[in-house]
Amino acid sequence: MLTESEICYLKTLLKQETENWENVSTLTDLYRHCKFTIRQLTKQMANIDNHHIFRKNKKANRSSTLLMVYKAERLYTALGDSQKIFKMVASLIFDE
């Protein structure tokens, strides 16, 4: 599973124009790791339907891999926001 900092780093790398991103094996590995990360994050959060997320992007090309990186980044952001909300609610309930 990729960490949040790895996702941000991959996003920065994929935006750059280099010859390495035309290599299919590199893109396939990144796509597979991002897909696994999204599955794990959705399982932790609210058991979101992964079929809907993966329905359109079945090929591991540069644009779909970048889209998976964006989705993983947004899920990490949502996870952080939800943890903050639950901590606030828990402090309100248990402090009273």
Summary of the structure (lengths in Angstrom):
residues: 96
radius of gyration: 16.0
end to end distance: 38.4
largest distance: 59.0
contacts: 236
relative contact order: 0.15
helix: 80%
strand: 0%
